[in-house]
Amino acid sequence: MTENKKEQELNDFFDGKSTSTISKVVKRAKRITILRNMGISLFVIVFLLITLSLSWLFIIRGSQEKAMRDIELFSRITNPNIELLRSQNESNGVFEGILTFNRYKEIEGIPVDWSNEVVRYSLFGGMSRFTGHSLIQIEDKEDGLYRNYDSETKQRMMSFYHPEVLYNQIRNDLNTLNNFTDDTLVELGISFNQKYTPEEVRELIPDNITLKWYWVDTYSEEDIESLNKKKYKPNSPELATEIYGFSEHPTDSSMSEKRFIDDVQSGLNYEDGKYFGEFNRIYNNLKGDSVKLAPEDIEIIGAVVTGTPKELAELNEMDMIRATVLGVTVKPY
């Protein structure tokens, strides 16, 4: 009888009908195992989410810093007389972000708004300028040439004429200075008739005119030859966004070209940089047959100056000036 009872209990146990203590213990163990497995799975999922989030944050932050580095370094040798104020980062999804750089110009101590520099950077290291930003072109009724305007501020954009390139027509905005009141502060892009050293430019520009920026000749002989061989489309002046150079050092003029060389060489240190190819082209064109790029390799073919109309009118008497194009104008109040 006892054996039959035990046998019945075993059958009930395996059929899930047992109410004995061992059955309760086994059921409890099963529940604990299930809960433990759920806890482990939950922990693994949370751990993976945290790890992936931190990895994503690390990679996207690296891409952001790389984009900021490229823009800030490249801006130091481009965009005449334009200063970067600060940058703002905006999320644009999981795989990319947007950086907005606030910019301004300084005209005789007066800050003037300029269009923002907006770039898109990706999780995978790519970077591109934000699409849709363009300049405004309006034909000037006086000379029939087109003037370029910044699309955000509607201020004039400067353009420049290379001394060795042939143009159908060259602009001289010195003739328009008498249209401005005496208290107007003027930015002027000037193009030279030949190449000069930075020191020669400093000596030739009158002391009462503020020398803000130097246009460096980064063109190769092949570049000039190609431009002058155009048969069907006449050469247009170079936009301010298409040329390279450096700002005048605020305290030590002799440091200006040295800082430019340092910036170009810094660009060569980042082979993964957005503008590495352009830095490499500039470096090789400037260096020529020299062992390394030196200050004496820097040749200046234009500049950006600021002053009042009366002060800038003195440039009319200088043979070194080939062309002049107005930039920003502002009142001192």
Secondary structure, 3 states (H helix, E strand, C coil): CHHHHHHHHHHHHHCCCCCCHHHHHHHHHHHHHHHHHHHHHHHHHHHHHHHHHHHHHHHHHHHHHHHHHHHHHHHCCCCCCCEEEEEEEEECCCCEEEEEEEEEEEECCEEEEEEEEEEEEECCCCEEECCCCCCEEEECCCCCCEEEECCCCCCEECEECCCCCCCCCCCEHHHHHHHCCCCCEEEEEEEEEEEECHHHHHHHCCCCCEEEEEEECCCCHHHHHHHHCCCCCCCCCEEHHHCCEEECCCCCCCHHHHHHHHHHHHHHCCCCCCCHHHHHHHHHHHHCCCCCCCHHHCCEEEEEEEECHHHHHHHHHCCCEEEEEEEEEECCC
